[in-house]
Amino acid sequence: MPDLAQLLGATSRSITRMPVTADMYSVVLRRSYDADIQDVWSAWTTPSRLSRWLGDLTGTPQVGGVVHLTMSPPDQDVATLHITACAPPTTVQARWTWPGEPDSTVELLLEPAGTSTELTLIHSRTIATTAAEYGYGWEDFLNRLTEFVAGRDPAAVSWADAQLHLKPLWTELLERA
């Protein structure tokens, strides 16, 4: 089983109110991966690799295309993503549609740093009731990505253990936003 404390310490996390609409929030996660940018990009964009740590992707993964992401357990709900920008291997942006929620925006930014990759994930235009949930949900998946690119089993990351530690961190960030 991965060292959860080490994984938690590897992420920079924040929630901020969006300047124009005070009832909307941006969730930002930053993490470094000990893998080159092409490997991290491929882990996000190759359906057979993405399914190992995040979920199953179907559809047309290109600008203007729509993809459906069936999340890994415990959710297994389906997010619909309308791809609005893509510049391999550094940027992908999509309008995120989740059942029962207003649409939001997800942006993935990758930057090479020697033999490592700096990842920034921004989930913006979230509402207060979902901002912390997206924070700890995305962070759990970034923990799984860490295991995946290191050649270890991403399923070894326990959702229950991660949520136990992450939910209070993200709830506090939302309260301070």
C-alpha positions in Angstrom: 0.0 0.0 0.0 1.4 3.5 -0.9 2.5 5.9 1.9 -0.6 8.1 2.1 1.2 10.8 4.2 3.9 11.1 1.4 1.2 11.3 -1.3 -0.7 14.0 0.7 2.5 16.0 1.1 3.2 16.0 -2.6 0.2 18.1 -3.5 -0.2 21.9 -3.4 -3.9 22.6 -3.1 -6.2 25.7 -3.0 -9.8 26.8 -3.4 -10.4 30.4 -4.4 -13.6 32.4 -5.1 -13.8 33.5 -8.7 -13.5 37.3 -9.0 -16.5 38.0 -11.2 -19.0 35.6 -9.5 -18.5 35.3 -5.7 -20.7 32.1 -5.7 -18.2 30.3 -8.0 -14.9 28.7 -7.0 -11.7 27.5 -8.6 -10.1 24.3 -7.2 -6.3 24.1 -8.0 -4.0 21.2 -7.5 -0.3 21.1 -8.3 2.0 18.1 -8.2 5.3 17.0 -9.6 5.6 13.6 -11.3 8.8 11.6 -11.7 8.1 11.0 -15.3 8.6 12.8 -18.6 5.9 15.0 -20.0 5.0 12.6 -22.8 4.4 9.8 -20.3 2.2 11.9 -18.1 0.3 13.3 -21.2 -0.2 9.7 -22.4 -1.5 8.6 -19.0 -4.2 11.3 -19.4 -5.0 11.0 -23.1 -4.6 7.3 -24.0 -7.9 5.6 -23.1 -6.3 2.2 -22.2 -3.9 4.0 -19.8 -6.5 6.4 -18.4 -8.8 3.5 -17.5 -6.1 2.0 -15.2 -6.2 5.0 -12.8 -9.1 7.4 -13.6 -11.9 5.8 -15.6 -13.1 4.6 -19.0 -13.1 7.2 -21.8 -15.2 7.0 -24.9 -16.1 9.5 -27.6 -14.1 11.9 -29.8 -11.1 13.2 -27.9 -10.4 16.3 -30.0 -11.2 20.0 -29.9 -14.9 20.3 -30.5 -15.4 16.7 -29.6 -17.3 15.2 -26.8 -16.0 12.4 -24.5 -17.7 10.5 -21.7 -15.6 9.6 -18.7 -17.0 6.8 -16.6 -15.2 7.3 -13.3 -13.6 4.4 -11.5 -15.2 3.1 -8.3 -16.6 4.2 -6.0 -18.4 6.7 -8.3 -18.9 5.1 -11.7 -20.9 8.1 -12.7 -20.4 9.5 -16.1 -18.8 13.0 -16.7 -19.4 14.5 -20.1 -16.5 16.6 -21.4 -16.8 19.0 -24.3 -13.2 19.5 -25.4 -12.6 23.3 -25.8 -8.8 23.4 -26.2 -5.9 20.9 -26.7 -2.2 21.6 -27.2 -0.3 18.3 -26.8 1.6 17.6 -24.6 0.9 20.6 -22.4 -2.8 21.6 -22.2 -6.3 20.2 -22.5 -9.4 22.1 -21.4 -13.0 20.9 -21.3 -16.4 22.0 -20.2 -17.3 19.4 -17.5 -20.9 18.2 -17.1 -21.7 16.1 -14.1 -25.1 14.7 -13.4 -27.2 17.1 -11.3 -24.6 20.0 -11.2 -24.1 23.2 -13.2 -21.4 22.9 -15.9 -17.9 23.8 -14.9 -14.5 23.9 -16.5 -11.5 21.5 -16.1 -8.0 22.4 -17.3 -4.9 20.3 -17.2 -1.6 22.0 -17.6 1.7 20.0 -17.9 5.2 21.5 -17.9 8.5 19.7 -18.3 10.9 20.1 -15.4 14.1 18.2 -16.4 13.1 14.5 -16.3 10.0 15.3 -14.3 6.6 16.9 -15.1 4.8 19.6 -13.2 1.1 19.1 -13.4 -1.6 21.8 -12.6 -5.2 20.8 -12.6 -7.8 23.6 -12.4 -11.4 22.9 -11.9 -13.2 26.2 -12.1 -16.7 27.5 -12.0 -17.7 25.0 -9.3 -20.3 25.9 -6.7 -19.6 25.9 -2.9 -21.3 22.5 -2.4 -19.0 20.8 -4.9 -15.7 22.7 -4.6 -14.3 20.7 -1.7 -15.6 17.4 -3.2 -13.9 18.1 -6.4 -10.7 18.9 -4.5 -10.5 15.7 -2.6 -11.8 13.7 -5.5 -9.2 15.0 -7.9 -6.5 14.6 -5.4 -7.4 11.0 -4.8 -7.1 10.4 -8.6 -3.7 12.3 -8.7 -2.5 9.9 -6.0 -3.5 7.0 -8.3 -1.7 8.7 -11.2 1.4 8.9 -9.0 1.3 5.2 -8.5 0.5 4.5 -12.2 3.4 6.4 -13.7 5.7 4.9 -11.1 4.8 1.4 -12.4 2.8 0.5 -9.3 -0.8 -0.5 -8.8 -3.0 2.6 -8.7 -5.8 0.5 -7.2 -3.6 0.1 -4.0 -4.6 3.7 -3.2 -7.5 3.4 -0.8 -10.4 5.8 -1.5 -11.7 5.4 2.0 -8.3 6.2 3.6 -7.6 9.1 1.2 -11.1 10.6 1.8 -10.7 10.3 5.6 -7.6 12.5 5.3 -8.4 14.7 2.3 -12.0 15.7 3.1 -11.1 17.8 6.2 -8.2 19.5 4.3 -10.4 20.5 1.4 -13.3 21.5 3.7 -11.0 23.9 5.6 -9.8 25.4 2.3 -13.4 26.0 1.2 -14.2 27.6 4.6 -11.2 30.0 4.2 -12.0 30.9 0.5 
